[in-house]
Amino acid sequence: MTVAASRTAIDPQLRRLTLVVLAGAVMTLLDTTIVVVAINELGHQFHTSLATVQWVMTGYLLALSMSIPVTGWAADRFGTRRVWLVALLLFITGSVLCGAAWSIGALIAFRVLQGFGGGLIMPVGQTILARAAGPERMGRIMAVIAVPAMLAPVLGPVLGGLIVSGGSWRWMFFVNVPICAVAVVLAMLMLPRDRDRVPNRLDLGGLALLSPGIALLVYGLSEAGKDNARLLLAGTAGAVLILGFGLRATRHARPLLDITLLRRWSFGLSCAGLFAYAGVMSGLSFVLPLYFQLVRGESPLVAGAMLAPLGLGAMVTMPISGRLTDRRDARGVAVAGVVTMATSVALYTRLEPDTSLAGLAALLFLGGLGHGLVLPAMQAAAYAAVGRAEIASGTTVANIVVRVGMSLGTAVLAVVLQLSLVHTFPATGGSLAAVGRLTDPASRDTLTGVFAGSLWWIVGFAVVALGPAVLLALRGSSQPKRPEM
C-alpha cells in the first residue's frame, strides 16, 4: 500500500476508535427521546401533573445543553480519554439512579445528572474521531458518527414504547447500564493514552455566561406554544448572556471557546447550514408524530415507528456521502441532500386524510435519502477549516449551534401549529386533547390542512439551509488548504 493510500484508508485502529465512540454515543442520544412515550405513564406512577413530569425531559435537555460548552476546554486540559470515561460513568450512575427513583423529584434530579454526562459524550467522541481521521477520511468518519444522532429521534420513541408496554418504565434507564458498561470497557482497552494535553485555565467568566445562556435559551424555546411569557423572558435572558459571552470571548486571551472559527468561510457556512438544517429535523420530529396521532388516530408507538423510514433512507446514502466527500471534496453533495429533503417535505404538504401510510412512509424514505447526504458533507466541510489544535473547540461550537437550531426549529413549529389550531378550531382553545376528539370527516379534513400548512415552515428551514450549502459548493474549490491536522 502506498503512503497516500494508507492515509486515506480506514485502518483497524480507526475502526476500533469508531466502535468505542458509537458504543458510548448510541444510548446517550436515544435517551433524549426514549422518555417521550412514557410521560403519561410516569404521571400515573408518581401521581403528579403533566407539567411536572415534563421536567423529566426538560431537565435532561437543559443539563445536556449546559455541559456542552465545557467539553472543548476539558478535552484539551485533561485529554479526550479521561473526559470520555468520566462522561460515561456519570451517565451510567445517572441511569441507575433514575431507574431506582422513588419520587418524581428524585427522577428529575437524576435525569439532570444523566444529562451532564450525556452532554459531554457526543462532542468528545467527535473530537476523538476527527483527530484520528485527519482530512482525508473525515467524510466517511462523519457519516459513521452521524448514525446515532440520526437514529435517536426515530428509534427512541419506539424503544420507549416497547419497554413501557412490555414491562416497567424503570427499564428505560436500566437498559443503558450494560451497554454503557461495555462502552467503558472498550474505551479502557482501545482508547490511546492522551499525549497532547494543553494546560489551559478554565475561563470561568465565559462559562458563567455561556452555559446558563444556552440553558435559558433552550428552556425558553421549549416553552413556545405553552407559556409565551416564559418564552420571552427566558429566551431573551439566554440570548443576552450568549451575546455577552461572544463580546467577552473576542477580548479574552484564552476564551472558553474560540468563536473566531466562525469567521472562516468553510466553518462558518457549515455551522449556518447545520443550524438551519437542525430546524428541519427537529421540526419533522415534532410535527409528524402529532399528525399521526391526532389526524390518523395512531398510537404513540405507531407514530414513532412511522419515522423509521427516515432513518432507513439515511442509512442508504450516508456511506455514499462520506466517500464522495473524501474522494472529491464533494460539498455539492449537501446541496443534493437538502434539495431532496425539501422535495420530500413539500410533497408531504399535499396530505389528504386518507393518504395511505405506505405512501407517507415512502415520502419519508425519500427524505431520509437526502438526510443521509447532508450531515457527513456539512460536518466534513466544517472540519476542513479547523486545525488539529482547534478540533475540540470547533466541535463544541458546532454542537452548540446544532442544539440551539433544534430548539428553535421545535419552538417555531410549536408556535405555528398552536396559532393555527386556535385560529381554525377556536372552541378548543388550541388544546391537543380537545382537537384529538374532533373525529368527524370535516374536522379531520381541516386538521389535515393545518398540519400541511405547518410543514411549509419546515420547507422554509430547508431553503435557508440550502443557501450555505450552495455557497460551500461554489467556493469549495477556491478555498485555501485546510490547516495542518
GIUR-V768269 format. One record per residue. N is the residue number from 1. RES is the residue in three letters. PSI is psi as a letter, one per 20 degrees, with the letter a starting at -180 (NA if undefined). D_LAST is the distance of its C-alpha to the last C-alpha in Angstrom with 1 decimal. Layout:
n:N res:RES psi:PSI d_last:D_LAST
n:N res:RES psi:PSI d_last:D_LAST
This chain:
n:1 res:MET psi:p d_last:21.9
n:2 res:THR psi:r d_last:20.0
n:3 res:VAL psi:g d_last:16.5
n:4 res:ALA psi:g d_last:15.4
n:5 res:ALA psi:h d_last:17.3
n:6 res:SER psi:h d_last:15.9
n:7 res:ARG psi:h d_last:12.2
n:8 res:THR psi:i d_last:13.8
n:9 res:ALA psi:q d_last:16.4
n:10 res:ILE psi:n d_last:16.6
n:11 res:ASP psi:r d_last:17.4
n:12 res:PRO psi:h d_last:19.8
n:13 res:GLN psi:g d_last:17.5
n:14 res:LEU psi:h d_last:15.5
n:15 res:ARG psi:g d_last:19.0
n:16 res:ARG psi:g d_last:20.2
n:17 res:LEU psi:h d_last:17.5
n:18 res:THR psi:g d_last:18.4
n:19 res:LEU psi:g d_last:22.0
n:20 res:VAL psi:g d_last:21.7
n:21 res:VAL psi:g d_last:20.1
n:22 res:LEU psi:g d_last:22.7
n:23 res:ALA psi:h d_last:25.5
n:24 res:GLY psi:h d_last:24.8
n:25 res:ALA psi:h d_last:24.2
n:26 res:VAL psi:g d_last:27.1
n:27 res:MET psi:h d_last:30.0
n:28 res:THR psi:h d_last:28.6
n:29 res:LEU psi:h d_last:28.1
n:30 res:LEU psi:h d_last:31.5
n:31 res:ASP psi:i d_last:33.1
n:32 res:THR psi:h d_last:32.5
n:33 res:THR psi:i d_last:35.1
n:34 res:ILE psi:h d_last:37.1
n:35 res:VAL psi:i d_last:39.6
n:36 res:VAL psi:g d_last:40.5
n:37 res:VAL psi:i d_last:43.4
n:38 res:ALA psi:j d_last:44.7
n:39 res:ILE psi:g d_last:45.5
n:40 res:ASN psi:g d_last:49.2
n:41 res:GLU psi:g d_last:49.5
n:42 res:LEU psi:h d_last:48.0
n:43 res:GLY psi:h d_last:50.4
n:44 res:HIS psi:g d_last:53.3
n:45 res:GLN psi:h d_last:52.3
n:46 res:PHE psi:j d_last:51.9
n:47 res:HIS psi:l d_last:54.7
n:48 res:THR psi:r d_last:52.7
n:49 res:SER psi:r d_last:51.9
n:50 res:LEU psi:h d_last:49.2
n:51 res:ALA psi:h d_last:47.9
n:52 res:THR psi:g d_last:47.4
n:53 res:VAL psi:h d_last:45.9
n:54 res:GLN psi:h d_last:43.4
n:55 res:TRP psi:i d_last:41.7
n:56 res:VAL psi:h d_last:40.6
n:57 res:MET psi:g d_last:38.1
n:58 res:THR psi:g d_last:37.7
n:59 res:GLY psi:g d_last:37.1
n:60 res:TYR psi:g d_last:34.3
n:61 res:LEU psi:h d_last:32.5
n:62 res:LEU psi:g d_last:33.0
n:63 res:ALA psi:g d_last:31.7
n:64 res:LEU psi:g d_last:28.7
n:65 res:SER psi:h d_last:28.0
n:66 res:MET psi:h d_last:28.6
n:67 res:SER psi:h d_last:26.2
n:68 res:ILE psi:g d_last:23.2
n:69 res:PRO psi:h d_last:22.6
n:70 res:VAL psi:i d_last:22.3
n:71 res:THR psi:h d_last:19.6
n:72 res:GLY psi:g d_last:16.6
n:73 res:TRP psi:g d_last:18.4
n:74 res:ALA psi:g d_last:19.7
n:75 res:ALA psi:g d_last:16.5
n:76 res:ASP psi:h d_last:15.1
n:77 res:ARG psi:g d_last:18.6
n:78 res:PHE psi:i d_last:19.9
n:79 res:GLY psi:q d_last:17.0
n:80 res:THR psi:h d_last:16.4
n:81 res:ARG psi:g d_last:18.9
n:82 res:ARG psi:g d_last:21.7
n:83 res:VAL psi:h d_last:21.3
n:84 res:TRP psi:g d_last:21.3
n:85 res:LEU psi:g d_last:24.5
n:86 res:VAL psi:g d_last:26.2
n:87 res:ALA psi:g d_last:25.6
n:88 res:LEU psi:g d_last:27.1
n:89 res:LEU psi:h d_last:30.0
n:90 res:LEU psi:g d_last:30.7
n:91 res:PHE psi:g d_last:30.9
n:92 res:ILE psi:g d_last:33.1
n:93 res:THR psi:g d_last:35.4
n:94 res:GLY psi:h d_last:35.7
n:95 res:SER psi:g d_last:36.5
n:96 res:VAL psi:g d_last:39.2
n:97 res:LEU psi:h d_last:40.8
n:98 res:CYS psi:g d_last:40.7
n:99 res:GLY psi:h d_last:42.6
n:100 res:ALA psi:j d_last:45.1
n:101 res:ALA psi:p d_last:45.6
n:102 res:TRP psi:i d_last:49.3
n:103 res:SER psi:r d_last:49.2
n:104 res:ILE psi:h d_last:47.4
n:105 res:GLY psi:g d_last:46.3
n:106 res:ALA psi:g d_last:44.9
n:107 res:LEU psi:g d_last:43.0
n:108 res:ILE psi:g d_last:41.5
n:109 res:ALA psi:g d_last:40.5
n:110 res:PHE psi:h d_last:38.9
n:111 res:ARG psi:h d_last:37.0
n:112 res:VAL psi:g d_last:35.5
n:113 res:LEU psi:g d_last:34.3
n:114 res:GLN psi:g d_last:32.9
n:115 res:GLY psi:h d_last:31.1
n:116 res:PHE psi:g d_last:29.4
n:117 res:GLY psi:g d_last:27.9
n:118 res:GLY psi:h d_last:27.1
n:119 res:GLY psi:h d_last:25.3
n:120 res:LEU psi:h d_last:22.7
n:121 res:ILE psi:g d_last:22.1
n:122 res:MET psi:g d_last:20.5
n:123 res:PRO psi:g d_last:17.8
n:124 res:VAL psi:g d_last:17.0
n:125 res:GLY psi:g d_last:17.0
n:126 res:GLN psi:h d_last:14.6
n:127 res:THR psi:g d_last:12.2
n:128 res:ILE psi:g d_last:12.7
n:129 res:LEU psi:h d_last:12.2
n:130 res:ALA psi:g d_last:9.2
n:131 res:ARG psi:h d_last:7.3
n:132 res:ALA psi:h d_last:9.3
n:133 res:ALA psi:g d_last:9.3
n:134 res:GLY psi:r d_last:6.0
n:135 res:PRO psi:h d_last:7.3
n:136 res:GLU psi:h d_last:10.2
n:137 res:ARG psi:j d_last:11.8
n:138 res:MET psi:g d_last:11.2
n:139 res:GLY psi:g d_last:14.7
n:140 res:ARG psi:h d_last:16.5
n:141 res:ILE psi:h d_last:15.1
n:142 res:MET psi:h d_last:15.9
n:143 res:ALA psi:h d_last:19.3
n:144 res:VAL psi:g d_last:20.0
n:145 res:ILE psi:i d_last:19.1
n:146 res:ALA psi:i d_last:21.2
n:147 res:VAL psi:g d_last:24.3
n:148 res:PRO psi:h d_last:25.5
n:149 res:ALA psi:h d_last:25.1
n:150 res:MET psi:h d_last:27.0
n:151 res:LEU psi:h d_last:29.7
n:152 res:ALA psi:g d_last:30.4
n:153 res:PRO psi:h d_last:32.7
n:154 res:VAL psi:g d_last:34.4
n:155 res:LEU psi:h d_last:35.0
n:156 res:GLY psi:g d_last:35.4
n:157 res:PRO psi:h d_last:38.9
n:158 res:VAL psi:g d_last:40.0
n:159 res:LEU psi:g d_last:39.2
n:160 res:GLY psi:g d_last:40.7
n:161 res:GLY psi:g d_last:43.8
n:162 res:LEU psi:g d_last:44.3
n:163 res:ILE psi:g d_last:44.1
n:164 res:VAL psi:h d_last:46.5
n:165 res:SER psi:h d_last:48.9
n:166 res:GLY psi:i d_last:49.0
n:167 res:GLY psi:b d_last:48.9
n:168 res:SER psi:q d_last:48.2
n:169 res:TRP psi:h d_last:45.6
n:170 res:ARG psi:h d_last:44.4
n:171 res:TRP psi:i d_last:42.6
n:172 res:MET psi:h d_last:40.1
n:173 res:PHE psi:h d_last:38.6
n:174 res:PHE psi:h d_last:39.7
n:175 res:VAL psi:h d_last:38.0
n:176 res:ASN psi:h d_last:34.6
n:177 res:VAL psi:g d_last:35.4
n:178 res:PRO psi:h d_last:35.4
n:179 res:ILE psi:g d_last:32.3
n:180 res:CYS psi:h d_last:30.3
n:181 res:ALA psi:g d_last:31.8
n:182 res:VAL psi:g d_last:30.4
n:183 res:ALA psi:h d_last:27.0
n:184 res:VAL psi:g d_last:27.4
n:185 res:VAL psi:g d_last:28.5
n:186 res:LEU psi:g d_last:25.7
n:187 res:ALA psi:g d_last:23.1
n:188 res:MET psi:h d_last:25.0
n:189 res:LEU psi:h d_last:25.1
n:190 res:MET psi:h d_last:21.7
n:191 res:LEU psi:p d_last:19.1
n:192 res:PRO psi:q d_last:17.7
n:193 res:ARG psi:q d_last:18.6
n:194 res:ASP psi:p d_last:16.2
n:195 res:ARG psi:h d_last:15.1
n:196 res:ASP psi:l d_last:12.9
n:197 res:ARG psi:q d_last:15.4
n:198 res:VAL psi:o d_last:16.1
n:199 res:PRO psi:l d_last:19.9
n:200 res:ASN psi:q d_last:20.2
n:201 res:ARG psi:q d_last:23.6
n:202 res:LEU psi:p d_last:24.2
n:203 res:ASP psi:n d_last:25.2
n:204 res:LEU psi:h d_last:28.5
n:205 res:GLY psi:g d_last:29.8
n:206 res:GLY psi:g d_last:27.0
n:207 res:LEU psi:h d_last:27.3
n:208 res:ALA psi:h d_last:31.0
n:209 res:LEU psi:g d_last:30.6
n:210 res:LEU psi:g d_last:27.8
n:211 res:SER psi:g d_last:28.7
n:212 res:PRO psi:h d_last:32.4
n:213 res:GLY psi:g d_last:31.7
n:214 res:ILE psi:g d_last:29.7
n:215 res:ALA psi:g d_last:32.4
n:216 res:LEU psi:g d_last:35.2
n:217 res:LEU psi:g d_last:33.8
n:218 res:VAL psi:g d_last:33.2
n:219 res:TYR psi:g d_last:36.7
n:220 res:GLY psi:g d_last:38.3
n:221 res:LEU psi:h d_last:37.0
n:222 res:SER psi:i d_last:38.1
n:223 res:GLU psi:i d_last:41.6
n:224 res:ALA psi:p d_last:41.8
n:225 res:GLY psi:i d_last:45.0
n:226 res:LYS psi:g d_last:46.4
n:227 res:ASP psi:n d_last:46.7
n:228 res:ASN psi:h d_last:46.0
n:229 res:ALA psi:g d_last:46.9
n:230 res:ARG psi:h d_last:44.1
n:231 res:LEU psi:g d_last:41.7
n:232 res:LEU psi:g d_last:42.5
n:233 res:LEU psi:g d_last:42.7
n:234 res:ALA psi:g d_last:39.6
n:235 res:GLY psi:g d_last:37.5
n:236 res:THR psi:g d_last:38.4
n:237 res:ALA psi:g d_last:37.8
n:238 res:GLY psi:g d_last:34.4
n:239 res:ALA psi:h d_last:33.5
n:240 res:VAL psi:g d_last:34.8
n:241 res:LEU psi:g d_last:32.8
n:242 res:ILE psi:g d_last:29.5
n:243 res:LEU psi:g d_last:30.5
n:244 res:GLY psi:h d_last:31.3
n:245 res:PHE psi:g d_last:27.9
n:246 res:GLY psi:g d_last:26.3
n:247 res:LEU psi:h d_last:28.6
n:248 res:ARG psi:h d_last:28.0
n:249 res:ALA psi:h d_last:24.2
n:250 res:THR psi:i d_last:24.3
n:251 res:ARG psi:i d_last:26.4
n:252 res:HIS psi:p d_last:24.9
n:253 res:ALA psi:g d_last:22.8
n:254 res:ARG psi:m d_last:20.8
n:255 res:PRO psi:r d_last:21.6
n:256 res:LEU psi:g d_last:21.2
n:257 res:LEU psi:q d_last:18.9
n:258 res:ASP psi:n d_last:17.1
n:259 res:ILE psi:i d_last:19.1
n:260 res:THR psi:i d_last:18.2
n:261 res:LEU psi:h d_last:15.3
n:262 res:LEU psi:i d_last:18.2
n:263 res:ARG psi:i d_last:19.1
n:264 res:ARG psi:p d_last:16.2
n:265 res:TRP psi:g d_last:17.8
n:266 res:SER psi:g d_last:15.7
n:267 res:PHE psi:g d_last:15.1
n:268 res:GLY psi:g d_last:18.7
n:269 res:LEU psi:h d_last:20.3
n:270 res:SER psi:g d_last:18.6
n:271 res:CYS psi:h d_last:19.8
n:272 res:ALA psi:g d_last:23.2
n:273 res:GLY psi:g d_last:23.5
n:274 res:LEU psi:h d_last:22.6
n:275 res:PHE psi:g d_last:25.1
n:276 res:ALA psi:h d_last:27.9
n:277 res:TYR psi:h d_last:27.2
n:278 res:ALA psi:h d_last:27.4
n:279 res:GLY psi:h d_last:30.8
n:280 res:VAL psi:g d_last:31.7
n:281 res:MET psi:g d_last:31.0
n:282 res:SER psi:h d_last:32.5
n:283 res:GLY psi:g d_last:35.5
n:284 res:LEU psi:g d_last:36.2
n:285 res:SER psi:h d_last:36.0
n:286 res:PHE psi:g d_last:38.5
n:287 res:VAL psi:g d_last:40.9
n:288 res:LEU psi:g d_last:41.3
n:289 res:PRO psi:h d_last:42.4
n:290 res:LEU psi:g d_last:45.0
n:291 res:TYR psi:g d_last:46.2
n:292 res:PHE psi:h d_last:46.8
n:293 res:GLN psi:g d_last:48.6
n:294 res:LEU psi:g d_last:50.7
n:295 res:VAL psi:g d_last:51.5
n:296 res:ARG psi:i d_last:51.5
n:297 res:GLY psi:k d_last:52.7
n:298 res:GLU psi:r d_last:50.1
n:299 res:SER psi:r d_last:49.2
n:300 res:PRO psi:h d_last:46.0
n:301 res:LEU psi:g d_last:44.9
n:302 res:VAL psi:g d_last:45.6
n:303 res:ALA psi:g d_last:44.0
n:304 res:GLY psi:g d_last:40.7
n:305 res:ALA psi:h d_last:41.0
n:306 res:MET psi:i d_last:41.4
n:307 res:LEU psi:i d_last:37.8
n:308 res:ALA psi:h d_last:36.8
n:309 res:PRO psi:h d_last:36.8
n:310 res:LEU psi:g d_last:34.0
n:311 res:GLY psi:h d_last:31.8
n:312 res:LEU psi:g d_last:33.2
n:313 res:GLY psi:g d_last:32.4
n:314 res:ALA psi:h d_last:28.8
n:315 res:MET psi:h d_last:28.4
n:316 res:VAL psi:g d_last:29.6
n:317 res:THR psi:i d_last:27.1
n:318 res:MET psi:g d_last:23.9
n:319 res:PRO psi:h d_last:23.0
n:320 res:ILE psi:g d_last:24.0
n:321 res:SER psi:g d_last:21.8
n:322 res:GLY psi:g d_last:18.7
n:323 res:ARG psi:g d_last:19.5
n:324 res:LEU psi:g d_last:20.4
n:325 res:THR psi:g d_last:17.2
n:326 res:ASP psi:h d_last:15.1
n:327 res:ARG psi:h d_last:17.6
n:328 res:ARG psi:j d_last:18.7
n:329 res:ASP psi:l d_last:16.4
n:330 res:ALA psi:m d_last:19.7
n:331 res:ARG psi:h d_last:19.6
n:332 res:GLY psi:i d_last:23.3
n:333 res:VAL psi:h d_last:23.5
n:334 res:ALA psi:h d_last:23.4
n:335 res:VAL psi:g d_last:26.4
n:336 res:ALA psi:h d_last:28.3
n:337 res:GLY psi:g d_last:27.6
n:338 res:VAL psi:g d_last:28.8
n:339 res:VAL psi:g d_last:31.8
n:340 res:THR psi:g d_last:32.8
n:341 res:MET psi:g d_last:32.6
n:342 res:ALA psi:h d_last:34.6
n:343 res:THR psi:g d_last:37.1
n:344 res:SER psi:g d_last:37.6
n:345 res:VAL psi:h d_last:38.3
n:346 res:ALA psi:h d_last:40.5
n:347 res:LEU psi:h d_last:42.6
n:348 res:TYR psi:h d_last:42.8
n:349 res:THR psi:i d_last:44.6
n:350 res:ARG psi:k d_last:47.5
n:351 res:LEU psi:q d_last:48.4
n:352 res:GLU psi:q d_last:52.0
n:353 res:PRO psi:h d_last:53.5
n:354 res:ASP psi:j d_last:54.2
n:355 res:THR psi:p d_last:51.0
n:356 res:SER psi:q d_last:50.3
n:357 res:LEU psi:h d_last:47.6
n:358 res:ALA psi:g d_last:46.5
n:359 res:GLY psi:h d_last:46.0
n:360 res:LEU psi:h d_last:44.0
n:361 res:ALA psi:h d_last:41.8
n:362 res:ALA psi:h d_last:41.3
n:363 res:LEU psi:h d_last:40.1
n:364 res:LEU psi:h d_last:37.6
n:365 res:PHE psi:g d_last:36.4
n:366 res:LEU psi:g d_last:35.8
n:367 res:GLY psi:h d_last:33.9
n:368 res:GLY psi:h d_last:31.8
n:369 res:LEU psi:g d_last:30.9
n:370 res:GLY psi:g d_last:29.5
n:371 res:HIS psi:g d_last:27.8
n:372 res:GLY psi:h d_last:25.9
n:373 res:LEU psi:h d_last:24.5
n:374 res:VAL psi:g d_last:23.4
n:375 res:LEU psi:g d_last:21.1
n:376 res:PRO psi:g d_last:18.4
n:377 res:ALA psi:g d_last:18.3
n:378 res:MET psi:g d_last:18.3
n:379 res:GLN psi:g d_last:15.7
n:380 res:ALA psi:h d_last:13.2
n:381 res:ALA psi:h d_last:14.1
n:382 res:ALA psi:g d_last:13.4
n:383 res:TYR psi:i d_last:9.8
n:384 res:ALA psi:h d_last:9.5
n:385 res:ALA psi:j d_last:10.0
n:386 res:VAL psi:p d_last:7.9
n:387 res:GLY psi:r d_last:5.0
n:388 res:ARG psi:g d_last:4.3
n:389 res:ALA psi:i d_last:7.7
n:390 res:GLU psi:i d_last:9.2
n:391 res:ILE psi:g d_last:8.9
n:392 res:ALA psi:g d_last:12.3
n:393 res:SER psi:g d_last:14.1
n:394 res:GLY psi:g d_last:13.1
n:395 res:THR psi:g d_last:14.2
n:396 res:THR psi:g d_last:17.3
n:397 res:VAL psi:g d_last:18.2
n:398 res:ALA psi:h d_last:18.0
n:399 res:ASN psi:h d_last:20.2
n:400 res:ILE psi:g d_last:22.6
n:401 res:VAL psi:g d_last:22.9
n:402 res:VAL psi:g d_last:23.7
n:403 res:ARG psi:g d_last:26.2
n:404 res:VAL psi:h d_last:28.1
n:405 res:GLY psi:g d_last:28.2
n:406 res:MET psi:g d_last:29.7
n:407 res:SER psi:g d_last:32.2
n:408 res:LEU psi:g d_last:33.2
n:409 res:GLY psi:g d_last:33.7
n:410 res:THR psi:g d_last:36.0
n:411 res:ALA psi:g d_last:37.8
n:412 res:VAL psi:g d_last:38.5
n:413 res:LEU psi:h d_last:39.8
n:414 res:ALA psi:g d_last:41.9
n:415 res:VAL psi:g d_last:43.5
n:416 res:VAL psi:g d_last:44.2
n:417 res:LEU psi:g d_last:45.7
n:418 res:GLN psi:g d_last:47.7
n:419 res:LEU psi:h d_last:49.2
n:420 res:SER psi:g d_last:50.0
n:421 res:LEU psi:g d_last:51.8
n:422 res:VAL psi:g d_last:53.8
n:423 res:HIS psi:h d_last:54.8
n:424 res:THR psi:h d_last:55.6
n:425 res:PHE psi:m d_last:57.3
n:426 res:PRO psi:h d_last:58.6
n:427 res:ALA psi:h d_last:60.9
n:428 res:THR psi:i d_last:57.9
n:429 res:GLY psi:j d_last:56.3
n:430 res:GLY psi:j d_last:52.9
n:431 res:SER psi:p d_last:53.2
n:432 res:LEU psi:h d_last:51.4
n:433 res:ALA psi:g d_last:54.1
n:434 res:ALA psi:g d_last:56.8
n:435 res:VAL psi:h d_last:55.0
n:436 res:GLY psi:h d_last:54.6
n:437 res:ARG psi:i d_last:58.4
n:438 res:LEU psi:n d_last:58.9
n:439 res:THR psi:i d_last:59.5
n:440 res:ASP psi:q d_last:61.9
n:441 res:PRO psi:h d_last:60.8
n:442 res:ALA psi:g d_last:60.9
n:443 res:SER psi:h d_last:58.7
n:444 res:ARG psi:h d_last:56.2
n:445 res:ASP psi:g d_last:56.1
n:446 res:THR psi:g d_last:55.5
n:447 res:LEU psi:h d_last:52.8
n:448 res:THR psi:g d_last:51.0
n:449 res:GLY psi:h d_last:51.0
n:450 res:VAL psi:g d_last:49.5
n:451 res:PHE psi:h d_last:46.6
n:452 res:ALA psi:h d_last:46.1
n:453 res:GLY psi:h d_last:46.0
n:454 res:SER psi:h d_last:43.3
n:455 res:LEU psi:h d_last:41.1
n:456 res:TRP psi:h d_last:41.1
n:457 res:TRP psi:h d_last:39.2
n:458 res:ILE psi:h d_last:36.4
n:459 res:VAL psi:h d_last:36.6
n:460 res:GLY psi:g d_last:36.2
n:461 res:PHE psi:g d_last:32.9
n:462 res:ALA psi:h d_last:31.7
n:463 res:VAL psi:g d_last:32.8
n:464 res:VAL psi:g d_last:30.9
n:465 res:ALA psi:h d_last:27.7
n:466 res:LEU psi:h d_last:28.4
n:467 res:GLY psi:g d_last:28.1
n:468 res:PRO psi:h d_last:24.3
n:469 res:ALA psi:g d_last:23.8
n:470 res:VAL psi:g d_last:25.9
n:471 res:LEU psi:h d_last:24.2
n:472 res:LEU psi:g d_last:20.8
n:473 res:ALA psi:g d_last:22.4
n:474 res:LEU psi:h d_last:24.3
n:475 res:ARG psi:i d_last:21.5
n:476 res:GLY psi:g d_last:18.5
n:477 res:SER psi:i d_last:19.2
n:478 res:SER psi:j d_last:19.7
n:479 res:GLN psi:q d_last:16.5
n:480 res:PRO psi:q d_last:14.3
n:481 res:LYS psi:q d_last:11.1
n:482 res:ARG psi:q d_last:8.2
n:483 res:PRO psi:q d_last:6.2
n:484 res:GLU psi:p d_last:3.8
n:485 res:MET psi:NA d_last:0.0
